[in-house]
Amino acid sequence: MSTLPGFALVALLLSAFSAGADGLVLKRDVELSKAVADKEGPLFVSADRIESTAPNVVEASGRVEARQAGQNFFADWLRYDMTLNEVEARGQVRLEQPELQLAGDSLKLDLDTYSGEFSQPVYRFTTQPGRGGAERIDFVDENHFQLQDATYTTCPVDNDDWYLKVNDLDIDRTRNVGTARNTSLHFLGVPILYSPWMDFSLNNERKTGVLAPTLGTTDGSGLDILVPYYLNLAPNYDATLYPRVLSKRGMQLGGEFRYLLNQSQGVNRLEYLPDDREAERSRWSMALNNTFQLSGTTQAGILFNRVSDDDYFRDLSNQISATSLSNLNREVWLTTQQGAWHAELRAQSFQTLQDSTAIGDPIVEPYARLPHARLGTTQTFGNGLEFGLDSSATRFAHPTLTEGTRVLAYPTLRLPLTNSYGFLTPQIGWHSSYYALDDSAAKQHITRNLPIFSLDSGVTFDRPIRIAGADYEQTLEPRAYYVYAPYRNQDEIPVFDTAMLDLSYAQMFTENQFIGGDRVNDANQLTLAVTSRFNEVASGLERLQLTFGQRYYFSDQRVTLPDVLPRTSNTTDLLAAVSGQITPAWRLDAALQLDTQTGTSIRQNFGASYRPAPGRTVNFGYRFIDQASEQVDLSGQWPLANRWYGMFRYNYSFQDDKLVEGLAGLEYNGGCWAVRAMIQHLATKEDESSDALFLQLELTGMGRLGANPLDVLKQSVPGYRPSNEISQTP
């Protein structure tokens, strides 16, 4: 509607016509043509009849057409008064532009002041969904318009499932702002929302105002209503306030501030729930995430997360990613890169969240690093020899455990030898460490030094193969990795940040079976593995990958963690994995860890997904860890009928004999709107769970109303697609 003053150019061009008979004779006016060209270029007009009915008055009638680059104008009759500089048009008045089509009964416009009116206009956007109409458009001047009894919808013509009705709408193009009064939203013939006043941006720029509210319900918090208010403070920073009403708990106040300054950026959030009626205490959370680019090579940051109590996320969130959090990270850091050298300075601590209903020992709080400094480099010499150095110094602090300072240095030399069919990479390093411990330790000063040698090698064979009429390239890639590290007694060294790595394909090709610096394994071991790939020649896609691997030990294990027995076998379990995009619709991922001495499975992971088309997905997963966990996970989205979709998830733990997450939902796509309803059951504590109801109405191009299930669905149902993003078949 901001393009309506273009009608004035139509009327101005009509003065170029001379008075005449029935013929279409166009008279060139040099000054007029220059004025028009300066604005929007030449306009070509045709009609069944063009005549002068009075001095300085020109009339055109019968299929009037005016064409100009970027827009076309049509009418049954048009009159231009050159004395008053005023134009009138009647009968099927229509304007067509690349982004807008507008039609109405009559137009009257003063070309000096750009004031006038357009009666009974209807409009339609051509590059995006959107149409509507009005009783009248009043032109105040070139940049200000007023619409009376206006409507807007993204539904197709002859479909008014939903529409926005506005009694008075003011358009101000100087500020790119629209102001609406007495606005109501109608859905299926029923008014569902009303606002006495609202304003909005005309050019899709961010603007201060109320965002679409969300509404839901959970058995722990009751009715949950959130009404965000957006503050557009500047182009590079903004804020959002989000008061949240929890009928069983009270009013929660929240705010988020975002900024982007040069190459520095941050997102900071604060929430406060005074006097939670269910927990009988005030509750809050803080999340700060800021990164500062101090120079082209130096960066600093702060990450701070803290909540008022252990059950904050379990009581107030409905996502597993939040309810399963056990340690909240807090750190400040500084990093720099100077040529081949990189350095880091960091201070870090944690807030540990305990499950108040859990049976057994509580979670042990991790050590704080106050501070941690690191220096490293990787340099390559002319003969291909690579030198690496990783060194660090850390002060470990803990309220109840042994504290101390650890200094580590690990220089290495490696020589990668590669060609088209294989590689050979020898490496030798010297691991050196020093500990200065507090008085609670049996020994205050400890030094550890040991050499580590490794040799990594592999070759690749390939051959063409034909399967089911398709051509493939099959590879065979054996790999051998040998590590030697002598034994050093490390029983007196405390465990600050070290744990045993789980056996995996990646772990079998590492020098140290421990992660962290407090243990270095004694090693005289060889890892043998083989991988075979089936690559489709036509597309280049890897359709299938098979991997087998096992590590062999030539000496007994002597270095372990406290209270952990050394291994008794001279081999690890056998690892086997199968994965690939078997067909365009089927994806398979499976892994097995097998104890070759007893023939029993230690770990099993199986996953399969079937996705023949958007909106059609079924996922299956099974996870088993001996004596620790056994879960089955089913999820999917599938069309049930025309425009109807069903969504579900069933995640069950056999070990705990409980449902971890259950989800069932329905979604209907009405074309220009969609409605979603979903019920979720989520285990939040060891013996407690939460049930939530989501109901959302989405109006295409307008926004969403109700509780938002989309984040939960996208996380819980891999491959989920909102129905209004899926092409519909009539």
Residue, then its C-alpha position, 0 to 999 in steps of 0.5 A: m500500500s505504500t506504493l499507491p502514490g504511483f497513481a499520480l503519475v498515471a494522471l499526470l501522463l494523461s495531459a500529454f494527450s491532445a483533444g481529438a476524435d476517436g483515434l488514439v493520438l499521443k502528443r509529446d510534451v517535452e517538459l512533461s516527459k522530462a518530469v515523468a522520466d525524472k520520477e519513474g520513467p515514461l508511461f504508455v497509455s491507451a484507451d478506447r476513447i480519449e477526448s477533451t471535455a472542457p478547457n484543461v480537462v482530459e477524459a479517457s474511457g473504455r479499457v484504459e491502460a497505462r503501462q510503466a516499467g515496474q507497474n501497470f494501471f487499468a480503469d474503465w474511465l479516467r478524468y484529469d483536471m489540469t487546472l486543479n491538478e486532480v485525477e479521478a478514476r472509476g470502474q474496475v480501477r486496478l494497479e499491478q506492481p511486481e510485489l502488489q496488486l490493488a483494485g477498487d471502485s474509484l480513485k480521487l487524488d490531488l496531485d499537488t498534495y497527494s491527498g484523496e481517497f480510494s474506495q472499496p480497495v482490495y489488495r494482494f501481495t504477489t511475492q508472498p502470501g497476503r491479501g485483504g481489503a478496506e472500506r476506504i483508503d484516505f491519502v493524507d500526503e505522499n507518505h501518510f495513508q489511512l485505511q478504514d475497516a481494513t482486513y488482512t489474511t494469508c489465506p487464498v482467495d475465497n478462504d477466510d479461515w482467519y483474518l485480521k480486522v482493523n477499524d483504523l490503520d495509519i501508514d507512516r512511510t517516513r517512519n516506516v511504521g503502521t498503527a492499528r486501532n481496534t484490532s481483532l483476530h478472527f479464526l473460523g468465524v470466531p474472534i479470538l484476540y482483541s487489541p485496542w491499539m498496536d503498531f508494527s514495522l512496514n519494512n520487516e525491521r525489528k521494532t519494540g512491542v509485544l511478541a506472540p504469547t505462549l500458553g501451556t500447562t504442566d502438572g507441576s506448574g499448572l497453567d503456564i502463560l508467557v508474554p514476551y516484550y521486545l525492546n529494539l534498543a539499537p541495530n546491534y543490541d536489543a532486549t526481551l522481557y518475558p513475564r511468565v505466569l505459573s498458576k501453581r507457583g506464581m509470577q516469574l520475571g525474565g529478561e534477555f539482553r543481546y549485543l553485537l559490537n564489532q567482533s564482540q557478542g553476548v547473550n545474557r539472561l536472568e530469571y526470577l520467581p519470587d516466593d514459589r508457592e510449590a517450593e516455598r522459596s524464591r528461585w532464580s537463574m542466571a546465564l551469561n555468555n560473552t565473547f570479546q575480540l580484543s585484537g585479530t589474534t586475541q579473544a576473551g570471554i565469560l561464561f557464567n551459569r547459576v541457579s538458585d537450587d538443584d531442582y530449578f530446571r527439573d521443576l521449570s523446564n520441559q526439555i531433557s537437555a535442561t532437566s538432565l544437567s548436573n554441572l553448570n559451567r562458570e569460567v572466564w578465559l583469554t586466548t591468543q594465537q601468535g604465529a604457530w604458538h597458541a596460549e590460553l588463560r582460564a579460571q573455571s568452577f562448577q555448580t553441581l545440581q543434585d537429584s533430591t530424590a536419588i538413592g545412593d551417593p551424591i554427584v561429586e563436585p568437579y575440581a575448580r581450575l583457579p587458574h589454568a594456563r596453557l601453551g602449545t605449538t605445532q611446527t613443520f620443518g622442511n623435511g616434513l618432520e613435525f614438532g608439537l608441544d602441549s604444556s599447562a599449569t593448573r591450580f586445582a581447588h576443592p572444598t573437601l578433596t586434596e588441592g594442589t598445582r599441576v604442571l604438564a609438558y608433552p613435546t613430540l616429534r612425528l614424521p608423516l609419510t604418505n602416498s596415494y595408497g597408504f600412510l606410515t606415521p612414527q611419533i615419539g614424545w616425552h611426558s613430564s609432570y610436576y605436582a605441588l600438593d597441600d598438606s593433606a596429601a601423603k607426599q607434597h611434591i611428585t615428579r613423573n617423566l616417561p617417553i611415549f612411542s607410537l607408530d600408526s600405519g594404514v593402506t587402502f585397497d579398492r575394487p569395482i563391484r556391481i550390486a543389484g544393477a548398480d556400480y559401486e567402489q568397494t574399499l578395504e582399509p586395514r590399519a595398525y597402531y602400536v604404542y609403547a609407554p613404560y610403567r611409572n608408579q602414579d598411586e600417590i598422584p591425586v585424580f584432579d580431572t582424569a577419567m578412563l575413556d570408554l572403549s570406542y573406535a576413536q579411543m583405540f587409536t589414542e596413546n593414553q586410555f585416560i582423559g586428563g593429565d593425572r594418569v598416563n597408561d603403561a602401554n605395550q599394545l597393538t590395535l588392529a582394525v579394518t574398514s570397508r566402504f561401499n561408495e556408489v559410483a553414480s552419486g559418490l555417496e557412501r552407502l555402507q561402511l563396515t568396521f572391525g577393531q581390537r586392541y592386543y596387549f603384550s604386558d599386564q596393566r599396572v596403572t589404574l584409577p583409585d578403586v579400579l582393578p587392572r584388566t585381566s585380559n590381554t585383549t580388549d573387547l571386539l568392536a564392530a560397527v555398521s553404518g550408511q545411507i542404505t537407500p535414499a530413505w533408509r539410514l542405518d547405524a549399529a555398533l557392538q562391543l563383544d567380550t571375545q572371552t565369554g561371547t557376551s555383549i558389553r555394549q550394543n547400539f542400534g539405530a535406524s531411520y526411515r524418511p521417504a519424504p518430508g513429514r514421513t519419518v520413523n526412528f528406532g534406537y536401542r542402547f545397551i550397556d552391561q550392568a548400567s543401562e538398557q533403553v529403547d527409543l521409538s519416535g516418528q511423524w507420519p500423515l494419518a489423513n489428508r492434512w493430518y499428521g501424528m507425532f510420537r516418542y517412546n523412550y523407555s529404560f528397562q534398567d530403571d523400569k520407567l518411561v524416560e520420555g513419552l510424547a504423543g501429538l496431532e497436527y493439522n495443516g489448514g493451508c494458511w494455518a496449522v494447529r498442533a496438540m501434544i502431550q509429553h511425559l518427562a522423567t525429571k528426577e529419579d522417582e518423579s516425572s512431569d506431564a505437560l500439554f501443548l496446544q498451538l495455533e500457527l497463522t501463516g505469515m502472522g505468528r503463533l499462539g499458545a504453547n510452543p511444542l516445536d523445540v520439543l518436537k525437533q529435539s525428541v523426533p529426529g526428522y520432524r518437519p512442521s506441516n506448514e513447511i511441507s508441500q500439500t497435495p490437494 
